[in-house]
Amino acid sequence: MELQFLIVDDSDIVIFLHTEMLSYTNLTKSPLSALNGESALDILTNFKGTENSYLVLLDINMPVMDGWQFLDEIQLDSELPTVYVIMVTSSIDSIDKVKASKYPQVIGFFEKPLSEENCNQIKKIEVLKHYF
């Protein structure tokens, strides 16, 4: 069983930067990516029944399906694989942090872009430690 990373952001540049940082900090060499919540949901749906877990690095403000809509959708599908979510957003609004904490899958909230310090924090999150 392994932890697969999924970067969900509507900016190709942010996806590139996060991919580079995840590789640099030895978290993963090949994360999956999606440009909106709907595409991310499609990816996770394809992995129903697998034993892998997924760490979704989720932006809030995106077209088609934003981060909140994505979180609402994954609440509804019990057949999805295990999904952990870290919000990675340019929002520094405390209301967003409080709202995110109401979702059981959300285990972190970082400001974009991911930093080396953020990646090192990921390795120390209790529910993820055994993957590293």
Residue pairs with C-beta under 8 A, 6 or more apart in sequence:
1 51
1 52
1 53
2 52
2 53
2 131
3 28
3 52
3 53
3 54
3 55
3 128
3 131
4 28
4 31
4 32
4 47
4 52
4 53
4 54
4 55
5 22
5 27
5 28
5 31
5 32
5 54
5 55
5 57
6 31
6 32
6 33
6 34
6 40
6 43
6 44
6 54
6 55
6 56
6 57
7 14
7 15
7 18
7 19
7 22
7 31
7 32
7 33
7 34
7 57
8 33
8 34
8 35
8 36
8 37
8 39
8 40
8 56
8 57
8 58
8 59
8 62
8 67
8 70
9 15
9 18
9 33
9 35
9 57
9 59
9 62
9 88
9 112
10 35
10 36
10 59
10 61
10 62
10 63
11 59
12 35
14 59
14 112
14 113
15 33
15 35
17 113
17 114
18 31
18 57
18 88
18 113
18 114
19 31
19 33
21 113
21 114
21 115
21 116
21 118
21 119
22 28
22 29
22 31
22 114
22 119
23 29
24 116
24 119
25 116
25 119
25 120
27 119
27 122
27 123
27 132
31 57
32 43
34 40
34 42
34 43
35 62
36 62
36 63
36 64
36 65
36 66
37 58
37 62
37 64
37 65
37 66
37 67
37 69
37 70
37 73
38 64
38 65
38 70
39 64
40 56
40 58
40 70
41 65
41 70
41 73
41 74
44 54
44 56
44 74
44 80
44 81
44 83
45 77
45 80
47 54
47 80
47 81
48 79
48 80
48 81
49 79
49 81
50 81
51 81
52 81
53 81
53 82
53 83
53 84
53 131
54 81
54 82
54 83
54 84
55 84
55 85
55 86
55 122
55 128
56 70
56 83
56 84
56 85
56 86
56 105
57 86
57 88
57 114
58 67
58 70
58 71
58 85
58 86
58 87
58 88
58 89
59 67
59 87
59 88
59 89
59 112
60 66
60 67
60 68
60 87
60 89
60 91
60 96
61 67
61 89
61 90
61 91
65 73
67 87
67 89
68 99
71 85
71 100
71 103
71 105
71 106
74 80
74 83
74 105
75 103
83 105
84 105
84 107
84 127
84 128
85 103
85 105
85 106
85 107
86 106
86 107
86 108
86 109
86 110
86 122
87 96
87 100
87 106
87 108
87 109
87 110
88 110
88 111
88 112
88 113
88 114
88 118
89 96
89 109
89 110
89 111
89 112
90 111
90 112
92 111
96 109
97 109
100 106
100 109
101 109
107 125
107 127
107 128
108 121
108 122
108 125
110 118
110 121
122 128
123 129
123 132
